Amino acid sequence: MKTDPSIIFSEKNQESCANEIISTLKNEDLPQSSFKVDFNLSKGKMISGEDHNTVLSFDTKENTSLREVIEYICEAENIDKEDIESFESFRKGLIQRLSEETNKNDLRIIIQEKIFTNTPKELIPINVLEIKDIEISDLPEVDYVLVVKKMAPANYQGSSISDDLFQEHHDTSEDFNDIIKRKKDSGDERYRYVDSAEKRKTFFEITIPIYADYSLKEIKNKDVDSKNSN
């Protein structure tokens, strides 16, 4: 592993990290939670809203430049002002590289293909795309939320079991759904209407907030135009 900050935070490593980001988002089989959008349209045009409306996220792989950056940050001792400034400079430089037209065009295509899968690209051209930030951090011990699915009758007021599930999982390392089955089989009334539990990943090592213009392009119907001209 590279341990010299002048190498970790170098312009060469910036370029490697930018290439890894584009390659990972484009080629890896990432979960849908890696691609999030939240925006509003009025008559096909974007309505101004938050600073960013799109978030692209993923975890790094071993033996990559991005992983080396995270490992250095996590393992560095006695971090001083110079280290912080070097990291911030590296982050800003990485944002600038991702903002280069070639990379922006790659990100535009990635969003079109990964998020708007069944929509013709020409309908959402994404003429404006701005990289707002890039967050690089280690994962917390639990990088997901637990969604508990219940099949309860109307007006049923059951107690929350999430804390109990997490404690059981911590104590036994059992799968959450195995815990649910065991609890139901033992007659635990709290689990009577619990159907299953699903882990949804919510934290990632790399997070990229983006502002994108998802205004629809007006596509004229040639057949209609032809008839109207006759």
C-alpha positions in Angstrom: 0.0 0.0 0.0 1.2 3.5 -0.8 1.9 5.4 2.5 3.4 8.6 1.2 0.8 11.3 1.2 2.6 13.0 -1.7 1.8 9.9 -3.7 -1.7 9.3 -2.3 -2.8 12.8 -2.9 -0.9 13.3 -6.2 -2.4 14.6 -9.5 -1.6 11.2 -11.0 -3.6 9.4 -8.3 -6.4 11.9 -8.8 -6.6 10.8 -12.4 -6.5 7.1 -11.4 -9.4 7.7 -9.0 -11.5 9.6 -11.6 -11.0 6.8 -14.0 -12.0 4.2 -11.4 -15.1 6.1 -10.5 -16.3 6.2 -14.1 -15.3 2.6 -14.8 -17.1 1.3 -11.6 -20.3 3.2 -12.2 -20.3 2.1 -15.9 -19.2 -1.5 -15.7 -19.9 -2.9 -12.2 -23.2 -4.6 -11.3 -24.1 -2.1 -8.6 -27.3 -2.2 -6.5 -30.1 0.2 -7.4 -29.4 2.1 -4.2 -26.2 3.3 -5.9 -28.2 5.5 -8.2 -30.7 8.0 -6.6 -32.6 10.8 -8.2 -35.1 13.2 -6.8 -36.5 16.0 -9.0 -39.7 17.7 -10.2 -40.9 18.6 -13.6 -43.5 21.1 -14.7 -44.7 20.7 -18.3 -41.5 18.8 -19.0 -39.2 21.4 -17.6 -37.1 21.2 -14.4 -38.3 23.0 -11.4 -35.5 24.6 -9.4 -35.0 22.8 -6.1 -32.2 21.5 -4.0 -28.5 22.1 -4.6 -28.3 18.5 -5.9 -30.9 16.1 -7.2 -28.8 13.0 -8.0 -26.5 10.9 -5.9 -24.1 8.2 -7.3 -22.6 5.9 -4.7 -20.5 2.7 -4.4 -18.0 0.9 -2.3 -14.4 0.5 -3.4 -12.5 -2.7 -4.2 -9.2 -3.9 -2.9 -6.0 -2.9 -4.7 -7.5 0.3 -6.2 -6.4 3.9 -5.9 -9.7 4.8 -4.2 -9.2 2.1 -1.6 -5.6 3.3 -1.0 -7.0 6.8 -0.3 -9.5 5.5 2.2 -7.0 3.2 3.9 -4.5 6.1 4.3 -7.2 8.3 5.8 -8.3 5.6 8.3 -4.8 4.4 9.2 -3.0 7.8 9.4 -1.9 8.8 12.9 -1.5 12.3 14.3 -3.3 13.9 11.4 -2.3 17.6 11.2 -3.5 20.6 9.3 -1.3 19.8 6.3 -2.9 16.4 6.0 -6.4 17.9 6.0 -5.4 20.5 3.5 -3.8 17.9 1.2 -7.0 15.7 1.4 -9.3 18.7 0.7 -7.1 19.8 -2.3 -7.2 16.2 -3.6 -11.0 16.1 -3.3 -11.4 19.4 -5.1 -9.0 18.3 -7.8 -11.0 15.0 -8.2 -14.2 17.0 -8.6 -12.5 19.1 -11.3 -11.4 16.0 -13.2 -14.9 14.5 -13.0 -16.2 17.8 -14.3 -14.0 17.6 -17.5 -16.3 17.2 -20.5 -15.3 13.7 -21.4 -16.0 12.4 -17.9 -19.2 14.5 -17.6 -20.4 12.9 -20.9 -19.6 9.4 -19.4 -21.6 10.3 -16.3 -24.5 11.6 -18.4 -24.6 8.2 -20.3 -24.3 6.3 -17.0 -27.3 8.1 -15.6 -29.4 7.6 -18.7 -28.6 3.9 -18.8 -28.7 3.1 -15.1 -31.6 5.3 -13.9 -33.7 6.0 -17.0 -33.3 2.5 -18.4 -36.4 2.4 -20.5 -36.4 6.0 -21.6 -34.9 7.0 -25.0 -31.7 9.0 -24.4 -32.7 11.7 -26.8 -35.8 12.4 -24.6 -33.7 13.3 -21.5 -30.5 14.8 -23.0 -29.2 16.1 -19.6 -27.8 19.3 -21.1 -26.7 20.5 -17.6 -24.7 18.3 -15.3 -22.7 19.7 -12.3 -20.5 17.7 -9.9 -21.3 19.3 -6.5 -19.1 17.3 -4.3 -17.4 13.9 -3.7 -17.4 12.2 -0.3 -14.8 9.7 0.5 -15.1 7.8 3.8 -14.8 4.5 5.5 -18.0 2.5 6.1 -19.7 2.4 9.5 -20.1 -0.9 11.3 -23.7 -1.2 10.0 -24.0 0.2 6.5 -27.7 -0.6 5.9 -31.2 0.0 7.3 -33.4 -3.0 8.1 -36.9 -2.9 6.5 -39.3 -5.2 8.4 -42.3 -6.4 6.4 -45.5 -7.2 8.3 -48.7 -8.8 7.2 -50.9 -7.4 10.0 -54.6 -6.8 10.1 -56.0 -3.2 9.8 -55.5 -1.1 12.9 -53.0 -3.5 14.4 -50.7 -1.7 16.9 -47.6 -3.9 17.2 -44.4 -3.0 18.9 -41.2 -2.3 17.0 -38.9 -5.3 16.7 -36.0 -3.7 14.9 -33.8 -3.3 18.0 -34.5 -6.9 19.1 -33.5 -8.1 15.6 -30.3 -6.2 15.7 -29.4 -7.4 19.2 -30.2 -11.1 18.2 -28.2 -10.7 15.1 -25.3 -9.2 17.1 -25.4 -12.0 19.7 -25.9 -15.0 17.3 -24.8 -13.9 13.8 -28.0 -15.5 12.5 -29.6 -14.2 9.4 -32.5 -11.8 10.2 -35.1 -14.0 8.5 -33.9 -17.1 10.4 -34.3 -15.1 13.6 -37.8 -14.1 12.6 -38.7 -17.8 11.9 -37.2 -18.9 15.2 -39.1 -16.2 17.1 -42.4 -17.1 15.4 -41.9 -20.8 16.1 -41.3 -20.1 19.7 -44.6 -18.2 20.0 -43.2 -14.7 20.5 -46.3 -12.6 20.1 -44.2 -9.6 18.8 -43.4 -11.6 15.6 -46.9 -13.0 15.0 -47.5 -10.8 11.9 -43.9 -10.3 10.8 -43.3 -11.7 7.3 -39.6 -11.0 6.6 -36.8 -8.5 6.9 -34.7 -6.9 4.2 -31.4 -5.2 4.5 -31.1 -2.0 2.3 -27.7 -0.6 2.0 -27.6 3.2 2.7 -24.0 4.0 3.3 -21.2 3.9 0.7 -17.5 4.7 0.7 -17.8 6.9 -2.4 -20.7 9.3 -2.7 -21.1 11.9 -5.5 -23.9 14.5 -5.3 -24.8 15.9 -8.7 -27.1 18.5 -10.1 -28.6 17.4 -13.4 -31.2 19.0 -15.7 -33.8 16.3 -16.5 -35.9 18.5 -18.6 -37.6 16.6 -21.4 -36.7 17.4 -25.0 -39.6 18.2 -27.2 -39.7 15.6 -30.0 -42.0 16.6 -32.8 -44.1 13.9 -34.4 -43.1 13.9 -38.0 -46.2 12.1 -39.1 -48.4 14.7 -37.4 -46.4 17.6 -38.9 -46.7 16.0 -42.3 -50.5 15.7 -42.1 -50.9 19.2 -40.8 -48.9 20.5 -43.8 -51.2 18.8 -46.3 
